[in-house]
Amino acid sequence: MKRFLLFCLFLGGLMFALANFQGLANQGQFQSIVVDFREDVSSQQIQQQVQAIAQKYDTKIHLNSEFSRKDNFYTLPGDRELLQELKQSDLSEYVEYIEPAYIYEAFAIPNDPEYDQQWNFQKINIEAAWQQTQGKGATVAVIDTGVTRVRDLQQTEFVAGYDFVNDRREATDDNGHGTHVAGTIAQSTNNNYGVAGIAYQAKIMPLKVLSGSGGGTVADIAEAIKFAADNDADIINMSLGGPGESQAMKEAIAYAHKKGVTIIAAAGNEKRNAASYPARYPHVIAVAATDATGNKAPYSNYGAGVDIAAPGGTLSAENPQGGILQNTIDPRGGEVFRHLQGTSMASPHVAGVAALIEASGINHPDEIEEILTKSARQVKEDPMNYYGAGRLDAATAVQMASEGQIDVRDFLRWLRDNGYLNPRFWFDGGAIALLPKILMVLGSYILTIILRKYFPFGWNPNLFWGLTLGSSGLFFLRGLYVFDLPQWPLRVAGSSIPELGTAIQGNPALNPIFASVLIPAVLILFLLGHSQWKWLAIGSTIGVCSALTVSAIFTPTLVWLGSGIAARSFLLVNALLCFALARLALKTEEASA
């Protein structure tokens, strides 16, 4: 039992530390604090509190703007230390929330001078995706005409590939098509030169299967697919295709998929009502092309087999810059920046975003495909399946891939930003915030041991959960942040019975109806006759007793009653009633045994 109690104490302390974890969204910097007073608080009370804040903290607090008076929306200069003091003050009964006024900035724009010509990157919402990841750790195999390391690919990391056309290790480009495709995926970015790439921190694996004239055999392509799978490629891009079905290629694709490789291919440029092969095979994401307006490109295949659409561009005499711009080579081997069009240009957009998803921690090809299709911007009127699941959206895809994922670096950054790695936090009163929840948990077990001395009973899971529900709840959930999901379900799940009355609003003040003997009495009334569930009711009653006692000592704040002697007396009286109720229930249980 002693070990169990020590474990509970340790776990309680750890969970309470996590309870203050406000999520990765709260890593930002701020120099001011928002205080939003409740709309049902009178103007006189607000002004009294505003003056009290100004005097106590020697600061200026004011309406944020001339439009803030209706919402009682105030700001004041401050840091994390002042934020914590305000949150722990008596302001809680007057405000809806107190939070940092985080500083937001415009999304970073690459310093590549020709980036403004890459309209296609704006169409897939890439800048927001870059705030989360740039593809580091992902490897993309480019199965094409080879890749030449032109100047704007010099900072891009390459891994060993192969030239299946000439049977040699060095897979350089003698056409320009493969280099252009590789540039869309991972062109060197923020190098003050040329243009940008989608997953510019990803690695490129060059695999040459097409000759300088642009043709190649399914035998070479099938071998290249297996080579990529056997040499740790995460993504395969094939901006190539034709009408003939091949068992060799089909088997190679199945082999790569089984080894965890995501395979993406161009749907084809024949204006046909079906995707070409290999895009048409199972386990291959077929990409149709759109123009600068987001409409289907005139040349793009559509219909059967198309999974998603991405920018492929449309060139014309009137619009020579309507294609996709990347650094590549010309027929003589010199370097050029060239606008090209085609589903060959659309496919690497999807491959680049797949690399961003891979770098975000999603590794299975089926899961990557699901994220790509679910995050795509749907086109409601698409009877001919021009767009598949919709238009590629990099930001939404990365957001979906990153939801709920917290790595060690994120957690350490949160610890640092919130002061937990600063020794002053532990000596200047920060750790005192841990005491109430720890004491609620500890108190519930002490009361149980006391009652057990007079009314012997055994420990069981229902009693344990009752003590938890009544005293502290799963309080570590209250501070968790799941990206883009509402917080109130977590606040409810992380609340004890006394906190449930104001959990949805996030108000730290307790509701007298919930913070009383009422709910424990109802539980005892309905569950006492049940052989197992009665222990949940008894445990909850003991837990509520502990929670109310600790609240009366540390934070005696109640809705309608304030935080004075009336609130403190209410909590203590109801704590005594809960203890008496638990004792009566155990006495009844002993008598009936």
C-alpha positions in Angstrom: 0.0 0.0 0.0 2.8 2.4 0.8 4.4 1.8 -2.6 1.1 2.4 -4.2 0.6 5.7 -2.4 4.1 6.8 -3.3 3.5 5.9 -6.9 0.2 7.9 -6.8 2.0 10.9 -5.4 4.7 10.8 -8.0 2.1 10.3 -10.8 0.0 13.1 -9.4 2.9 15.5 -9.4 3.9 14.6 -12.9 0.4 14.9 -14.2 -0.1 18.3 -12.6 3.0 19.6 -14.2 1.5 18.4 -17.5 -1.8 20.0 -16.6 -0.1 23.4 -17.1 1.0 22.3 -20.5 -0.9 24.7 -22.8 0.1 22.9 -26.0 2.5 23.7 -28.8 0.3 26.6 -29.9 1.6 28.5 -26.8 5.2 28.5 -27.7 5.1 32.0 -29.2 6.6 35.2 -27.9 4.6 38.1 -26.4 5.2 41.5 -24.7 1.6 42.2 -23.6 -1.3 40.4 -22.0 -5.0 40.2 -22.8 -7.6 40.5 -20.0 -11.1 39.9 -21.3 -13.7 40.9 -18.7 -17.0 39.1 -18.6 -19.8 40.9 -20.3 -22.1 40.5 -17.2 -19.6 42.4 -15.0 -20.7 46.0 -14.4 -18.6 48.9 -15.8 -18.0 50.0 -12.2 -16.5 46.7 -11.2 -14.4 46.6 -14.3 -13.0 50.0 -13.6 -12.2 49.0 -10.0 -10.3 46.0 -11.2 -8.5 47.9 -13.9 -7.3 50.5 -11.3 -6.3 47.8 -8.9 -4.2 46.1 -11.6 -2.6 49.4 -12.5 -1.7 50.2 -8.9 -0.6 46.7 -7.8 1.6 46.0 -10.7 2.6 49.7 -11.5 1.5 49.4 -15.1 -0.9 50.8 -17.6 -4.0 48.7 -18.6 -6.3 50.0 -21.3 -8.9 49.0 -23.9 -7.1 47.5 -26.8 -8.8 49.8 -29.3 -11.8 52.1 -29.7 -13.8 49.0 -30.7 -13.0 47.0 -27.5 -15.4 48.6 -25.1 -18.3 46.4 -26.1 -16.3 43.3 -25.3 -14.4 44.6 -22.3 -11.2 43.7 -24.1 -8.1 45.1 -22.2 -4.4 44.8 -22.7 -1.4 45.6 -20.6 2.4 45.2 -21.0 3.7 42.1 -19.3 5.8 38.9 -19.4 5.2 35.3 -18.3 5.8 36.0 -14.7 3.1 38.7 -14.6 0.8 36.4 -16.7 1.0 33.7 -14.0 0.4 36.2 -11.2 -2.7 37.6 -12.9 -4.0 34.0 -13.5 -3.6 33.2 -9.8 -5.2 36.4 -8.6 -8.8 37.2 -7.6 -9.5 38.3 -11.2 -10.9 34.9 -12.1 -14.4 35.8 -11.0 -14.5 38.9 -13.3 -12.8 37.7 -16.5 -13.5 35.2 -19.3 -9.8 34.6 -19.8 -6.3 36.0 -19.3 -3.8 35.1 -22.0 -0.7 36.2 -23.8 -1.1 38.6 -26.7 1.2 36.5 -28.9 3.1 38.3 -31.7 2.2 36.9 -35.1 4.3 37.6 -38.2 3.8 37.3 -41.9 4.8 33.9 -43.1 8.4 33.8 -44.3 8.9 34.2 -48.0 12.0 32.6 -49.6 14.7 35.0 -50.7 15.0 33.3 -54.1 14.7 36.2 -56.5 12.4 34.4 -59.0 10.1 33.0 -56.4 7.4 35.5 -57.3 7.0 33.8 -60.6 6.1 30.5 -58.9 2.4 31.1 -58.9 2.0 27.3 -58.6 3.4 27.4 -55.0 0.7 29.9 -54.0 -1.9 27.7 -55.4 -1.0 24.8 -53.1 -0.6 27.1 -50.0 3.0 26.1 -49.5 4.1 29.0 -47.3 1.9 27.9 -44.4 3.2 24.3 -44.7 6.8 25.5 -44.5 6.0 26.8 -41.0 5.8 23.2 -39.9 8.3 21.3 -42.0 10.5 21.6 -45.0 10.8 17.9 -45.6 14.0 17.1 -43.7 14.6 13.4 -43.4 12.5 12.3 -46.4 14.1 10.8 -49.5 12.4 11.2 -52.9 13.4 9.0 -55.8 13.0 10.8 -59.2 12.5 8.1 -61.8 13.0 10.1 -65.0 15.6 11.3 -67.5 18.1 11.7 -64.7 19.0 14.7 -62.6 21.9 17.1 -63.2 23.0 19.2 -60.2 22.5 22.6 -61.7 23.4 25.7 -59.6 19.9 25.8 -58.0 20.3 22.2 -56.8 23.8 22.6 -55.3 22.5 22.9 -51.7 20.0 20.1 -52.2 21.1 16.8 -50.6 21.4 13.9 -53.0 21.7 10.2 -52.3 23.2 7.5 -54.6 21.0 6.6 -57.6 21.5 4.7 -60.8 21.4 5.2 -64.6 19.4 2.2 -65.9 19.7 3.4 -69.5 23.5 3.4 -69.6 24.1 1.0 -66.7 26.2 3.3 -64.6 26.1 4.9 -61.2 26.0 8.5 -62.2 22.4 9.3 -63.2 22.9 12.7 -64.9 20.3 14.3 -67.1 20.7 14.7 -70.9 17.1 15.9 -71.5 16.2 18.5 -68.8 12.9 16.9 -67.9 14.1 15.0 -64.8 16.1 18.0 -63.5 13.0 20.2 -63.8 10.9 17.7 -61.9 13.5 17.3 -59.1 13.6 21.1 -58.8 9.9 21.3 -58.1 10.3 18.7 -55.4 13.5 20.0 -53.7 15.1 23.0 -55.5 17.6 24.7 -53.2 15.7 27.4 -51.3 16.7 30.5 -49.4 20.0 30.6 -51.3 19.5 34.0 -52.9 19.3 32.4 -56.3 16.7 31.3 -58.7 13.5 29.7 -57.4 12.3 27.5 -54.6 11.3 23.8 -54.1 8.5 22.3 -52.1 10.4 20.0 -49.8 13.7 21.7 -50.1 15.3 19.9 -47.1 14.4 16.5 -48.5 16.9 14.3 -50.3 16.8 13.4 -54.0 17.6 10.0 -55.4 18.2 10.3 -59.2 17.2 7.2 -61.2 17.5 7.5 -65.0 15.2 5.3 -67.0 14.4 7.6 -69.9 17.0 8.5 -72.6 17.8 12.0 -73.9 14.9 11.7 -76.3 12.5 11.0 -73.4 11.7 7.3 -74.0 12.4 4.3 -71.8 11.3 0.7 -71.3 9.1 -0.7 -68.6 11.9 -3.1 -67.7 14.2 -0.2 -66.6 11.3 1.5 -64.9 10.4 -1.6 -62.9 14.0 -2.1 -61.9 14.3 1.5 -60.8 11.2 1.2 -58.6 12.7 -1.9 -56.9 16.0 -0.1 -56.5 14.3 2.9 -54.8 12.5 0.6 -52.4 15.6 -1.4 -51.6 17.7 1.8 -51.0 15.5 3.5 -48.5 13.5 5.9 -50.7 10.3 7.1 -49.0 8.6 8.6 -52.0 8.8 7.8 -55.7 7.9 10.3 -58.4 7.3 9.1 -61.9 6.5 11.9 -64.3 6.2 9.4 -67.2 3.7 6.9 -68.6 2.1 5.2 -71.5 -0.9 3.1 -72.5 0.5 -0.4 -72.1 -0.1 -2.5 -69.0 3.0 -4.3 -67.6 3.0 -7.2 -65.2 6.7 -6.4 -64.3 5.9 -2.9 -63.4 2.8 -3.9 -61.5 4.8 -6.3 -59.4 7.5 -3.7 -58.8 4.9 -1.2 -57.6 3.4 -3.8 -55.2 6.9 -4.6 -54.0 7.7 -1.0 -53.2 4.3 -0.4 -51.6 4.8 -3.4 -49.3 8.2 -1.9 -48.3 6.5 1.4 -47.3 7.2 3.6 -50.3 4.6 6.1 -51.5 4.4 6.1 -55.3 3.2 9.1 -57.3 2.8 9.4 -61.0 1.5 11.7 -63.7 -1.9 11.0 -65.1 -0.8 11.7 -68.7 -1.2 14.5 -71.3 -3.5 12.9 -73.9 -6.8 14.6 -72.9 -8.1 11.1 -72.4 -10.8 9.9 -70.0 -8.5 7.7 -68.1 -5.1 8.0 -66.4 -2.1 6.4 -68.1 0.1 3.7 -66.7 1.8 3.5 -64.2 -0.5 6.1 -62.6 -3.4 3.7 -63.2 -2.0 0.9 -61.2 -3.1 0.1 -57.6 -1.0 1.8 -54.9 -0.1 4.7 -57.2 -1.4 8.2 -56.7 -2.4 9.6 -60.1 -2.0 13.3 -60.5 -4.0 15.4 -63.0 -2.9 18.9 -64.0 -4.5 22.3 -63.4 -3.7 25.7 -64.8 -3.0 29.0 -63.1 -6.7 29.6 -62.5 -7.1 26.2 -60.8 -9.1 24.7 -63.7 -8.2 21.4 -65.5 -5.3 22.0 -67.9 -6.6 21.4 -71.5 -4.0 18.5 -72.1 -4.6 16.7 -68.8 -6.0 13.2 -68.6 -9.0 12.9 -66.3 -11.7 10.4 -65.2 -10.8 6.8 -64.3 -7.8 6.5 -62.1 -7.2 10.2 -61.3 -6.7 10.6 -57.5 -5.8 14.3 -57.1 -5.0 17.5 -59.1 -2.0 19.8 -58.8 -0.6 22.7 -60.8 0.8 21.7 -64.2 0.6 25.0 -66.0 -0.6 26.0 -69.4 1.8 27.8 -71.8 0.7 29.9 -74.8 2.0 32.7 -76.9 -0.1 35.1 -74.8 1.1 33.6 -71.6 4.7 32.4 -71.8 5.0 32.3 -68.1 1.9 30.2 -67.5 4.0 27.0 -67.0 5.9 25.7 -64.0 9.3 27.5 -63.6 12.4 25.6 -62.3 16.1 25.5 -63.0 17.1 22.8 -65.5 19.3 22.1 -68.5 18.8 22.9 -72.2 19.4 20.3 -75.0 23.1 21.4 -75.2 23.6 20.8 -71.4 23.6 24.5 -70.4 21.7 25.7 -67.4 18.4 27.5 -67.9 15.3 28.6 -66.0 12.4 27.2 -68.0 8.6 27.2 -67.8 7.3 23.7 -68.6 3.7 22.4 -68.7 2.2 18.9 -68.2 1.0 16.4 -65.7 4.8 15.7 -65.4 5.0 19.0 -63.7 1.9 18.4 -61.5 3.1 15.0 -60.2 6.2 16.4 -58.4 4.0 18.9 -56.5 2.3 16.0 -54.9 5.6 14.1 -54.4 7.0 17.2 -52.6 4.0 17.5 -50.3 4.2 13.7 -49.6 7.8 14.3 -48.5 6.5 17.1 -46.1 4.0 14.6 -44.7 6.7 11.9 -44.4 8.9 14.4 -42.5 6.0 15.2 -40.2 6.0 11.6 -38.9 3.5 9.8 -41.2 5.3 6.9 -42.8 2.8 4.4 -44.3 2.0 5.0 -47.9 -1.7 4.4 -47.4 -1.8 7.0 -44.6 0.1 9.5 -46.7 -2.4 9.0 -49.6 -5.3 9.3 -47.2 -3.9 12.7 -45.9 -3.2 13.9 -49.4 -6.8 13.1 -50.6 -8.6 14.2 -47.4 -6.7 17.5 -47.2 -7.3 18.4 -50.9 -9.7 21.2 -51.7 -12.7 19.5 -53.1 -14.4 20.6 -56.3 -18.1 20.1 -55.8 -19.1 20.1 -59.5 -16.7 17.5 -61.0 -18.8 14.9 -62.9 -16.0 14.0 -65.2 -13.5 13.5 -62.3 -11.1 16.2 -63.6 -9.7 16.7 -60.1 -10.0 13.4 -58.2 -10.2 14.2 -54.5 -9.6 17.8 -55.3 -6.8 20.4 -55.6 -3.6 19.8 -53.7 -3.3 21.8 -50.4 0.1 21.5 -48.8 -0.8 23.5 -45.6 -3.8 21.4 -44.7 -2.0 18.2 -45.5 0.9 19.0 -43.2 -1.5 20.2 -40.5 -3.4 16.9 -40.7 -0.1 15.0 -40.5 1.1 17.0 -37.5 -2.1 16.8 -35.4 -1.4 15.6 -31.9 2.2 14.8 -32.5 4.6 16.2 -29.9 8.3 15.3 -30.0 11.0 15.6 -27.3 12.3 18.9 -28.7 8.8 20.4 -28.6 8.4 19.4 -25.0 11.8 20.7 -23.9 11.0 24.0 -25.7 7.7 24.2 -23.8 9.5 23.6 -20.5 12.0 26.3 -21.3 9.4 28.9 -22.5 7.3 28.3 -19.5 10.2 28.7 -17.0 10.3 25.1 -15.8 14.0 24.9 -16.8 14.8 28.1 -14.9 15.8 27.4 -11.2 14.1 30.6 -10.2 10.7 29.0 -11.0 11.2 26.4 -8.3 12.4 28.9 -5.7 10.3 31.9 -6.4 6.9 30.3 -5.9 6.2 28.7 -9.3 6.2 25.2 -7.8 3.6 26.2 -5.2 1.0 25.8 -8.0 1.5 22.1 -7.8 0.3 21.8 -4.2 -3.5 22.0 -4.5 -4.0 19.0 -6.9 -1.3 16.9 -5.1 -3.1 17.6 -1.8 -6.5 16.7 -3.3 -5.2 13.3 -4.4 -3.2 12.7 -1.2 -6.2 13.9 0.9 -8.6 11.5 -0.7 -6.3 8.5 0.1 -5.7 9.7 3.6 -9.5 9.9 4.2 -10.0 6.5 2.6 -7.4 5.0 5.0 -9.0 6.6 8.0 -12.5 5.3 7.0 -11.0 1.9 6.2 -9.8 1.6 9.7 -13.3 1.8 11.1 -15.1 0.1 8.2 -12.8 -2.5 6.7 -13.1 -2.9 2.9 -10.8 -3.8 0.0 -9.2 -1.7 -2.6 -10.7 -2.1 -6.1 -10.6 -0.3 -9.5 -14.0 1.4 -9.0 -13.0 2.9 -5.7 -9.8 4.1 -7.3 -11.6 5.8 -10.2 -14.2 7.2 -7.8 -11.4 8.9 -5.7 -9.8 10.2 -8.9 -13.1 11.5 -10.3 -14.1 13.2 -7.1 -10.7 14.7 -6.1 -8.7 15.7 -9.1 -10.1 14.2 -12.3 -7.8 13.3 -15.1 -6.4 16.9 -14.7 -3.5 16.4 -17.0 -6.0 16.5 -19.9 -7.1 20.0 -19.1 -3.9 21.6 -20.5 -3.4 19.3 -23.5 -3.7 21.0 -26.8 -4.8 19.0 -29.9 -4.3 21.1 -33.0 -7.4 22.6 -34.4 -9.8 20.8 -32.0 -12.0 22.4 -29.4 -10.6 22.5 -25.9 -13.8 22.1 -23.9 -13.9 18.2 -24.2 -10.5 18.0 -22.8 -11.4 20.4 -20.0 -14.4 18.3 -19.1 -12.5 15.0 -19.2 -9.8 16.6 -17.1 -12.1 18.0 -14.4 -13.1 16.5 -11.1 -16.8 16.5 -10.0 -16.6 20.0 -8.3 -15.0 21.5 -11.4 -17.6 20.2 -13.9 -19.9 23.1 -13.5 -17.6 25.6 -15.1 -15.3 23.3 -17.1 -16.8 24.1 -20.5 -16.3 27.8 -20.1 -12.8 27.2 -18.7 -13.7 29.3 -15.6 -11.5 28.5 -12.6 -14.3 29.5 -10.2 -16.4 26.6 -8.9 -20.2 26.3 -9.4 -21.8 25.8 -5.9 -24.2 23.1 -7.3 -21.3 20.9 -8.4 -18.9 21.9 -5.6 -21.3 20.5 -2.9 -22.6 17.3 -1.4 -25.4 17.2 -4.0 -23.8 15.0 -6.7 -22.2 12.6 -4.3 -25.6 12.2 -2.6 -27.2 11.4 -5.9 -24.5 8.8 -6.7 -24.8 7.2 -3.3 -28.6 7.1 -3.7 -28.6 5.4 -7.0 -25.5 3.2 -6.8 -25.3 2.0 -3.2 -27.3 -1.1 -3.9 -25.0 -2.2 -6.7 -22.2 -4.7 -5.7 -19.5 -3.0 -7.8 -20.6 0.5 -8.8 -21.3 1.5 -5.1 -17.5 1.8 -4.7 -17.4 4.4 -7.5 -20.0 6.4 -5.6 -18.2 6.0 -2.2 -14.8 6.9 -3.8 -16.3 9.9 -5.5 -17.8 11.1 -2.3 -14.5 10.9 -0.5 -12.7 12.5 -3.4 -15.1 15.4 -3.4 -14.6 15.9 0.3 -10.9 16.2 -0.2 -11.2 18.5 -3.2 -13.6 20.9 -1.4 -11.4 21.0 1.7 -8.3 21.9 -0.3 -10.2 24.4 -2.4 -11.5 26.1 0.8 -7.9 26.5 1.9 -6.2 27.5 -1.3 -8.7 28.8 -3.9 -12.1 29.5 -2.2 -13.7 31.0 -5.3 -17.3 30.2 -6.2 -19.6 31.6 -8.8 -22.3 33.8 -7.1 -20.4 33.7 -3.8 -17.1 35.2 -4.7 -13.9 34.3 -2.8 -14.6 35.6 0.7 -15.6 33.9 4.0 -19.0 32.9 2.5 -17.3 30.8 -0.2 -14.8 29.3 2.2 -17.6 28.4 4.7 -19.7 26.8 2.0 -16.9 24.6 0.8 -15.9 23.4 4.3 -19.5 22.7 5.3 -20.1 20.6 2.2 -16.7 18.8 2.7 -17.9 17.7 6.1 -21.3 16.6 4.7 -19.4 14.5 2.0 -17.3 12.9 4.7 -20.4 12.1 6.8 -22.2 10.8 3.7 -19.2 8.5 2.9 -19.1 7.3 6.5 -22.9 6.6 6.5 -22.6 4.7 3.2 -19.8 2.5 4.6 -21.7 1.9 7.8 -24.7 0.8 5.7 -22.5 -1.4 3.6 -21.0 -3.0 6.7 -24.4 -3.6 8.2 -25.7 -5.4 5.1 -22.5 -7.5 4.7 
